[in-house]
Amino acid sequence: MQRPFLDVVKFAEEVLKSDSRIRYVAIVDNELHVLVSKMREGVQSFTSDADDRQCMQVAPNILIEVAEKLSPMLGSVESVTMRYEIGT
């Protein structure tokens, strides 16, 4: 069954709208190409845009590799999400 086309820019905007605590959204495809890299408007990044993009090209691969090792027990990987909580 083929999934419907996803407008990744609109999806990223909806993610940002869903929770005011979300500062940044990145969407990466299966080949680790960054499709969207979006900081919440009016929020200053802790890192440069280049650093964000570089991290998003490396981090998902590491997470997916770990998740795929668990796939015989848990099933195939559908998506990977990273979330950081900033300490106060």
Secondary structure, DSSP 8 states (H G I E B T S, - for coil): -------HHHHHHHHHHH-TT--EEEEE-TT--EEEEEE-TT---SS-HHHHHHHHHHHHHHHHHHHHHHHHHH--------------
